[in-house]
Amino acid sequence: MWMRKAIFYMWRINNLVPHVSAAEWTAGATQRQHIIAHRAWIWCALVVILLVSCSGGAQEASTSLPEATIPPLVEGSITEPGTYAFIVGSMRIVLTVPAGWEVWKFGLFPASQGPEPPEGRGLSFWIVDNIYADPCRWDRGLLDPPPEPSADALAAAIKAQWGRYATPPTTGELNASTAIEMDLTVPPDVRLSDCAQENGKGRGYFLYWPQRGGGGRYAQGPGQREHLWILEVDGARLVVDAGWFPATSAADRDELWDMAQSVQVS
């Protein structure tokens, strides 16, 4: 910004500087002295303007520094209340977190409750390229072909995913960013023991989608409810997932919702 200002002022001053003709230059010593003094005064003014402009430019740049000082969320830590940065893939997510939330690889959950039933809740972040055709039999593979690379296409695929209830996607927003929103419900009668098991884990998983780079989103238990915000960020789909259970208190759901609504992505 300051450089553009300097160029503008240089152009203005150039028009003010006297252009000396040969006749004027030979007119006499006194006139030459006046011209030289006038030119020197104008260029001194230019130096002052440039210094002020540079100072203003440094001040403008400094306004972005506080964002860089936002502390990162560290996996395994328990939060104090405040604003934090969470990194998923190449995305930087800034959000406001209450006290007592535990950080894990893909999100946060209250340390005192966990994400499990009957009253658990959590907020998680996912970069989703494709989903499993059947969450309970996820071992049979992903959708083929995968959804088109848009938030709308991913939401439509999730709506049609077998074995789970989903509301029709709608266009909404998350903290002023356009997002596709929808609600999911894991069937209350689903038996996780009937679902495909991961090697060595000894339990079945109701698995929605893989996370880009490893891992994946799975249900914490029957009857789990979730609200999704699906955003398009730099050619990728980011899914912000707020999950809870029917027994989760209204106050706890409100706290989860407020945290989700504070999310900003860069």
C-alpha positions in Angstrom: 0.0 0.0 0.0 2.8 2.5 0.9 4.6 1.8 -2.4 1.4 2.7 -4.3 1.1 5.9 -2.3 4.8 6.8 -3.0 4.4 6.3 -6.7 1.3 8.5 -6.8 3.0 11.3 -4.9 6.1 11.0 -7.1 3.9 11.5 -10.1 2.1 14.5 -8.6 5.4 16.1 -7.5 7.0 15.5 -10.9 4.2 17.7 -12.4 5.0 20.4 -9.8 8.8 20.5 -10.4 9.7 23.3 -12.8 11.1 22.1 -16.1 13.9 24.5 -16.9 14.3 25.7 -20.4 17.6 26.7 -22.0 16.4 30.4 -22.1 15.6 30.3 -18.3 18.9 28.6 -17.5 20.8 31.4 -19.3 18.7 34.2 -17.8 21.0 34.8 -14.9 22.4 33.4 -11.7 19.7 34.8 -9.4 16.9 33.0 -11.3 18.9 29.8 -11.4 19.3 29.9 -7.6 15.5 30.3 -7.2 14.8 27.4 -9.5 17.4 25.1 -7.7 16.0 26.1 -4.3 12.4 25.4 -5.4 13.4 22.0 -6.8 15.3 21.1 -3.6 12.3 22.1 -1.4 10.0 19.9 -3.4 12.2 16.8 -3.3 12.7 17.3 0.5 8.9 17.2 0.8 8.9 14.0 -1.2 11.3 12.4 1.2 9.0 13.3 4.1 6.0 11.9 2.3 7.8 8.7 1.6 8.8 8.3 5.2 5.3 8.8 6.4 3.9 6.4 3.8 6.4 3.7 4.8 5.5 4.2 8.5 1.8 3.9 7.6 2.6 0.7 5.6 4.3 -0.9 8.6 1.4 0.0 10.8 -1.1 -1.6 8.3 1.0 -4.8 8.2 1.1 -5.1 11.9 -2.7 -5.4 12.2 -2.5 -9.0 10.9 0.1 -10.0 13.5 -2.4 -11.0 16.3 -3.8 -13.8 14.1 -0.4 -15.4 14.0 -0.3 -15.4 17.9 -3.5 -17.5 18.3 -2.3 -20.6 20.1 -2.7 -24.0 18.5 -4.7 -26.8 20.0 -2.4 -29.6 21.0 -3.6 -33.2 20.8 -4.1 -34.7 24.3 -4.4 -31.3 26.0 -7.4 -30.0 28.0 -8.4 -26.5 27.0 -8.6 -23.3 29.0 -11.3 -21.0 27.7 -10.1 -19.0 24.7 -9.6 -18.7 21.0 -7.4 -21.4 19.3 -6.2 -22.6 16.0 -6.8 -26.2 14.9 -4.9 -27.6 11.8 -6.5 -30.3 9.7 -4.6 -31.1 6.5 -3.6 -27.8 4.9 -6.5 -25.9 6.6 -6.3 -23.7 9.6 -9.4 -23.5 11.7 -9.9 -20.8 14.3 -12.5 -21.3 16.9 -13.5 -20.3 20.5 -13.4 -23.2 22.9 -14.8 -23.4 26.5 -12.8 -24.8 29.4 -12.4 -28.5 29.8 -12.4 -29.8 26.3 -9.9 -32.5 25.3 -8.2 -32.2 21.9 -7.8 -35.3 19.7 -6.5 -35.7 16.2 -9.6 -34.6 14.4 -11.5 -32.5 16.9 -12.5 -32.0 20.5 -14.8 -33.5 23.1 -15.6 -32.6 26.8 -13.0 -34.4 29.0 -15.6 -35.1 31.7 -18.1 -36.8 29.3 -16.2 -38.0 26.3 -18.0 -38.4 22.9 -19.6 -41.7 23.8 -23.3 -42.4 24.9 -25.4 -41.7 26.8 -24.6 -38.0 27.1 -21.4 -37.5 25.0 -20.8 -34.9 22.4 -18.0 -33.6 20.2 -16.9 -31.4 17.4 -14.8 -32.8 14.6 -13.3 -31.6 11.3 -13.0 -33.8 8.1 -11.6 -33.3 4.6 -13.8 -35.7 2.7 -13.1 -36.9 -0.9 -15.4 -39.9 -0.9 -17.7 -41.9 1.5 -18.4 -45.5 2.2 -21.3 -47.0 0.3 -22.5 -48.8 3.5 -21.3 -47.4 6.8 -21.8 -50.8 8.6 -20.1 -52.8 5.8 -17.5 -50.2 5.1 -15.1 -53.0 4.3 -16.9 -53.4 0.9 -15.5 -50.1 -0.3 -16.1 -46.5 -1.2 -18.7 -45.1 -3.6 -17.7 -45.8 -7.2 -17.7 -43.4 -8.9 -17.1 -40.9 -6.1 -19.2 -37.8 -5.6 -18.5 -34.8 -7.9 -16.1 -32.3 -6.3 -18.6 -30.0 -4.7 -20.3 -29.5 -1.4 -23.7 -30.1 -2.9 -22.6 -33.4 -4.5 -21.1 -34.7 -1.2 -24.2 -33.7 0.7 -26.4 -35.6 -1.8 -24.2 -38.7 -1.5 -24.4 -38.6 2.3 -28.1 -38.2 2.1 -28.3 -41.3 0.0 -25.8 -43.3 2.1 -27.3 -46.6 3.1 -28.2 -47.5 6.7 -28.7 -44.1 8.3 -31.3 -41.3 8.5 -30.5 -37.9 6.9 -32.4 -34.7 6.4 -32.4 -33.1 2.9 -29.4 -30.8 2.5 -30.0 -27.0 2.6 -27.9 -24.0 1.8 -26.9 -22.2 5.0 -23.8 -20.6 6.5 -21.2 -21.2 9.2 -19.9 -17.9 10.7 -20.7 -16.0 7.5 -19.2 -18.7 5.2 -21.6 -20.5 2.8 -22.2 -24.1 3.8 -24.5 -27.0 3.0 -26.2 -28.1 6.2 -27.9 -31.3 7.1 -28.7 -33.6 10.1 -27.8 -37.2 10.5 -29.2 -39.9 12.9 -27.6 -43.3 13.5 -30.4 -45.8 13.8 -31.1 -46.5 17.5 -31.3 -50.3 16.7 -28.1 -50.6 14.9 -25.8 -53.3 16.3 -22.2 -52.3 16.0 -21.1 -55.9 16.6 -22.6 -56.7 13.2 -20.5 -54.1 11.4 -17.1 -54.7 9.9 -14.2 -54.7 12.3 -10.9 -53.1 11.9 -7.9 -55.5 12.3 -6.8 -55.8 15.9 -9.5 -53.5 17.3 -12.0 -56.3 18.3 -15.1 -54.1 17.7 -17.4 -53.2 14.8 -17.4 -49.7 13.3 -20.2 -47.7 11.7 -17.9 -45.8 9.4 -19.1 -42.8 7.3 -16.0 -41.7 5.4 -12.2 -41.8 5.4 -10.3 -38.7 6.4 -7.9 -37.5 3.8 -4.5 -38.6 5.1 -5.7 -41.4 7.3 -8.4 -42.3 9.8 -12.1 -41.8 9.4 -15.4 -40.7 10.9 -17.4 -43.4 12.7 -20.5 -43.3 15.0 -19.9 -43.4 18.7 -23.1 -45.4 19.3 -26.7 -46.1 18.3 -29.0 -43.1 18.2 -26.2 -40.6 17.7 -27.3 -37.3 16.2 -25.1 -34.9 14.2 -25.3 -31.6 12.4 -23.0 -31.2 9.4 -21.7 -28.0 7.8 -20.1 -28.8 4.4 -17.8 -26.1 3.1 -15.8 -25.8 -0.1 -12.3 -24.6 0.8 -9.5 -24.3 -1.9 -11.0 -27.1 -4.0 -11.6 -29.5 -1.1 -14.7 -30.3 1.0 -14.4 -29.6 4.7 -17.1 -31.2 6.9 -17.6 -29.6 10.3 -19.5 -32.2 12.4 -21.2 -31.5 15.7 -22.4 -34.8 17.4 -24.4 -35.6 20.4 -27.0 -38.0 21.8 -30.7 -37.7 22.8 -29.7 -37.7 26.5 -27.2 -34.8 26.1 -28.6 -31.9 28.0 -29.9 -28.8 26.3 -27.2 -26.7 27.9 -24.5 -29.0 26.7 -25.9 -28.9 23.2 -26.0 -25.1 23.3 -22.3 -25.0 24.3 -21.4 -27.4 21.4 -23.4 -25.3 19.0 -21.8 -22.0 20.1 -18.3 -23.5 19.6 -19.2 -24.8 16.1 -20.7 -21.4 15.2 -17.4 -19.7 16.1 -15.5 -21.7 13.4 -13.5 -19.7 10.8 -11.5 -21.5 8.1 -8.4 -20.2 6.3 
